Amino acid sequence: MKIPYTHQEKPIFLAPMAGYTNLPFRIIAKAMGADVVITEMISAKGLYYGDKKTKTLMQTVEGEKPVGLQIFGHEIPILTHVVQKELNKTTFDFIDFNAGCPAPKIVKNNEGAALMKNPQLLCEILQALVDVSEKPVSVKMRIGWEQGSITLLPIVEKLQKIKLASICIHGRSRDAFYSGTANWDIIQEAVALSEIPIVLNGDITTGPLAAKAFEETGCAGIMVGRGAIGYPFIFQEIKDNLSGKTPRRISPKQRLETAMTHARLIDLLDYPEGAVKEMRRHLVAYTKSLPHSTTLRQALFDTQTSDDIEKTLKAYASDVLGLTLEIQKDWINQYRSI
């Protein structure tokens, strides 16, 4: 079953993750083989009231297409106003609605995963978005609010009446957050009853697991979240595995050059908190398994600017590994195109 906003068979998505899937990381994920990327979740209310920080999250470049914009909220008049007045005018390829975020500050407002407790409102929101959107609309949700109340299948059944482009399912309930194992069995059941393409999310951390997810569930696509943090090379690994190729070895040089370019891209985006704070989310994974990685990470955590990060990585590469590092200029040029 094909997904309308991509021509790829069995597309691999980068999951929308607050604090992670900003434009720099999406540019890198696409360069590494992600088929579809999605923004961090964006508050419909923030857009409605013209919040500047919210607007920053909407930056995009042609090279990351197809790219979706994910919004969250629970008030239908605000959501539909934002779609009609703002999102329909953007170059994003589709709109994704968040019904899966487990964060307390989100669910306390009856948003994100809290909507799994209110299927009627969720369906009304999605129908309203489809009615006013000039772009395909998708939804990302969980299997239920809590383990004792798994509401996924009845909700998926209700959604069949709405002309959604896709349904992404994270295989955990809200109370599980990210602990335990994702329930792929119930996603397989959802695939069986849905005429809308289902995208599987949860525990895709290697190429073989991606292949297993497709084979066992029959899903139309898979979405990689935490497995891509600091390791965007996972998209190459998955593609190699699905095509029967031996996965390419990721060299220390490739890891370090990617980390260095990532920091430079974040710096260009001019985050208020700076590139260094943002990069700390990724540096542990980028430097994992490298010789003397503990010492390297400590030196990186002591840096103050992206220039410092670059100098630290270059010095480490030269002194410890005997390597010369270079910025990936084509990725930088993509950002400068906006």
C-alpha positions in Angstrom: 0.0 0.0 0.0 1.6 3.3 -1.2 1.7 6.5 0.9 0.5 9.4 -1.2 3.2 12.0 -0.3 6.1 9.8 -1.3 6.9 7.7 -4.4 9.2 5.4 -2.4 8.2 1.8 -1.8 8.6 0.9 1.9 9.7 4.5 2.8 12.0 5.0 5.8 10.9 8.1 7.9 12.8 10.2 10.4 10.4 10.5 13.3 9.4 14.0 14.5 11.2 14.5 17.9 11.0 17.6 20.0 14.5 19.1 20.5 16.0 16.8 17.8 14.5 17.0 14.4 15.3 20.6 13.5 16.3 21.6 10.0 20.1 20.7 10.5 19.4 17.2 11.6 16.8 16.7 8.9 19.3 17.8 6.2 21.8 15.2 7.6 19.1 12.5 7.8 18.1 13.0 4.2 21.8 13.0 3.1 22.1 9.6 4.9 19.1 8.1 3.2 15.9 9.0 5.0 13.0 9.0 2.5 10.7 11.2 4.5 11.4 13.7 7.3 9.1 15.6 9.6 9.6 18.8 11.7 9.6 18.9 15.5 6.1 19.1 16.8 4.8 22.6 16.5 2.1 24.2 18.6 -1.0 25.2 16.7 -1.7 27.8 19.4 1.9 29.1 19.1 1.4 29.7 15.3 -2.1 31.2 16.0 -0.6 33.8 18.3 2.5 34.5 16.2 5.1 33.1 18.5 8.6 33.8 17.0 10.2 30.7 18.4 7.5 28.5 16.9 8.0 30.1 13.5 11.7 29.2 13.7 10.7 25.5 13.7 9.1 25.9 10.3 12.3 26.5 8.3 12.7 24.1 5.4 14.8 23.6 2.3 14.0 22.1 -1.1 16.6 19.3 -0.6 14.7 17.7 2.3 11.5 16.9 0.4 9.3 15.2 1.0 9.0 16.8 4.4 6.0 17.0 6.7 5.1 19.6 9.3 3.8 18.2 12.6 1.3 20.2 14.6 -0.4 19.5 18.0 -3.4 21.0 19.7 -6.9 20.2 20.7 -9.0 23.2 19.8 -10.5 22.7 16.4 -11.1 26.4 15.5 -7.4 27.2 16.2 -6.1 24.2 14.3 -8.2 24.8 11.2 -7.4 28.5 11.2 -3.7 27.8 11.3 -4.0 25.3 8.5 -6.0 27.6 6.3 -4.1 30.8 7.0 -0.5 29.5 7.4 0.2 25.9 6.6 -1.6 25.7 3.2 0.7 28.5 2.1 3.9 26.7 3.0 6.0 24.3 0.9 5.7 21.4 3.2 4.4 18.3 1.5 2.0 17.1 4.1 0.6 17.9 7.6 1.1 15.5 10.4 -1.1 15.7 13.6 0.4 14.6 16.9 -1.7 12.3 19.0 1.2 10.5 20.6 3.4 12.8 22.6 3.6 11.5 26.2 5.2 14.6 27.8 3.3 15.7 30.9 3.2 19.3 29.8 1.4 18.3 26.6 -1.1 15.7 27.9 -2.2 17.9 30.8 -3.7 20.2 28.1 -5.6 17.3 26.6 -3.1 17.2 23.7 -0.7 14.6 22.3 -1.3 11.1 23.7 -4.2 12.4 25.8 -6.3 12.3 22.7 -6.1 8.4 22.9 -8.5 8.8 25.8 -10.9 10.8 23.6 -11.3 9.0 20.2 -14.3 11.1 19.4 -12.4 14.4 19.6 -9.4 12.9 17.8 -11.6 11.9 14.9 -13.3 15.3 14.8 -10.0 17.1 14.8 -8.6 14.9 12.0 -11.8 15.3 9.9 -11.7 19.1 10.3 -8.0 19.2 9.3 -8.7 17.1 6.2 -11.6 19.3 5.3 -9.5 22.5 5.3 -6.1 21.3 4.3 -4.8 21.6 0.7 -2.1 19.0 1.6 -2.3 15.4 2.6 -3.0 14.9 6.4 -1.5 12.1 8.5 -1.6 11.3 12.2 1.0 9.9 14.6 -0.4 8.2 17.7 0.2 5.5 20.3 -1.6 2.2 21.0 -3.5 3.7 23.9 -3.3 5.8 27.0 -2.2 3.0 29.4 -1.5 -0.7 29.2 -4.8 -1.6 30.7 -6.7 0.4 28.1 -5.3 -0.3 24.6 -7.7 1.7 22.3 -5.7 1.5 19.0 -7.8 -0.9 17.0 -11.2 0.8 17.6 -9.6 4.2 16.8 -8.0 2.9 13.6 -11.4 1.5 12.6 -13.0 4.9 13.1 -10.3 6.6 11.1 -11.2 4.6 8.0 -14.0 7.1 7.4 -11.5 10.0 7.2 -9.4 10.5 4.1 -6.0 10.4 5.8 -2.8 9.9 3.9 -1.2 7.7 6.5 -1.4 6.6 10.1 1.8 6.2 12.1 1.6 4.1 15.2 4.2 4.1 18.0 3.9 0.6 19.6 3.7 1.8 23.2 1.0 3.2 25.4 1.4 6.6 26.9 2.2 5.3 30.4 5.1 3.3 29.0 6.7 6.4 27.6 9.8 4.8 25.9 10.4 1.8 28.2 9.8 -1.8 27.5 9.3 -3.3 24.1 7.2 -1.8 21.3 4.1 -3.9 20.6 4.4 -4.8 16.9 1.7 -7.5 17.1 -1.1 -4.9 17.6 0.3 -2.8 14.8 0.1 -5.9 12.6 -3.6 -6.1 13.5 -4.1 -2.5 12.6 -2.5 -3.1 9.2 -4.9 -5.9 8.6 -8.0 -3.8 9.2 -6.8 -0.5 7.7 -7.2 0.7 4.1 -5.1 3.7 5.1 -1.3 3.0 4.9 0.2 2.2 8.3 3.7 3.4 9.3 5.3 1.5 12.2 7.3 3.3 14.9 9.1 1.9 17.9 12.3 -0.1 18.4 13.7 0.3 14.9 17.4 0.5 15.8 19.1 -1.7 13.2 18.8 -2.7 9.6 17.7 -6.3 10.4 15.0 -5.0 12.8 13.7 -2.7 10.0 13.4 -5.7 7.6 11.7 -7.7 10.4 9.2 -5.0 11.0 8.2 -4.9 7.3 8.0 -8.7 7.1 6.1 -9.4 10.3 3.6 -6.6 10.2 3.1 -5.8 6.5 3.4 -2.0 7.3 3.7 0.4 4.5 6.6 2.3 6.0 8.8 2.4 9.1 9.8 5.4 11.3 13.1 5.7 13.1 13.2 7.9 16.2 15.8 7.5 19.0 17.8 5.1 16.9 18.8 8.0 14.6 20.0 10.4 17.4 23.7 10.9 16.9 23.6 8.0 14.4 21.9 9.2 11.2 23.9 6.5 9.4 21.1 4.1 10.4 19.2 5.1 7.3 22.1 3.8 5.1 22.2 0.7 7.2 18.5 0.0 6.7 18.6 0.7 3.0 21.6 -1.7 2.6 19.8 -4.4 4.6 16.5 -4.1 2.6 18.3 -4.3 -0.7 20.4 -7.3 0.3 23.7 -5.5 0.5 26.3 -5.8 3.2 25.9 -2.7 5.4 28.6 -0.2 4.8 31.0 0.3 7.7 30.8 3.8 9.2 34.4 5.0 9.6 35.5 7.2 12.5 36.2 9.9 9.9 32.6 9.8 8.7 31.3 9.9 12.2 33.4 12.9 13.2 32.9 14.9 10.0 29.1 14.4 10.4 29.2 15.6 14.0 31.3 18.6 13.0 29.0 19.6 10.1 26.0 19.1 12.3 27.3 21.6 14.9 28.0 24.1 12.1 24.5 23.7 10.7 22.9 24.3 14.1 25.1 27.4 14.6 23.8 28.7 11.3 20.3 28.3 12.5 21.1 30.7 15.4 19.5 28.8 18.2 19.2 31.1 21.3 20.8 28.4 23.5 23.6 27.9 21.0 25.0 25.0 19.0 26.9 23.4 21.9 23.9 22.8 24.1 22.0 21.5 21.1 24.8 19.2 20.1 25.2 17.6 23.5 22.0 15.6 22.6 23.9 13.9 19.8 27.6 13.9 20.7 27.6 10.8 22.9 26.3 8.7 20.0 28.5 10.3 17.4 31.6 9.5 19.4 30.5 6.0 20.7 33.1 3.3 20.4 35.9 5.6 19.3 39.3 5.3 21.0 39.5 7.5 24.2 35.9 8.5 23.6 35.3 9.4 27.3 38.1 11.9 27.2 36.9 13.3 23.9 33.3 13.8 25.1 34.6 15.6 28.2 36.6 17.9 26.0 33.5 18.5 23.8 31.2 19.2 26.7 33.6 21.9 27.9 33.4 23.7 24.5 31.4 26.9 24.2 30.9 27.4 20.4 30.7 25.4 17.2 34.2 26.6 16.4 35.4 25.0 19.6 33.6 21.8 18.7 35.3 21.8 15.3 38.7 22.5 16.7 38.3 19.8 19.3 37.2 17.2 16.8 40.0 18.1 14.4 42.6 17.9 17.1 41.3 14.6 18.3 41.2 13.2 14.8 44.7 14.3 14.1 46.4 13.4 17.4 44.6 10.1 18.1 43.5 8.8 14.8 45.9 10.4 12.3 43.0 11.8 10.3 42.2 15.1 8.6 38.5 16.2 8.9 36.5 18.4 6.5 33.1 20.1 6.8 30.5 18.6 4.4 30.0 21.8 2.4 27.1 20.5 0.3 25.0 20.2 3.5 25.9 23.7 4.5 25.0 25.0 1.1 21.5 23.4 1.4 20.9 25.4 4.6 22.2 28.6 3.0 19.6 28.2 0.2 16.7 29.3 2.5 
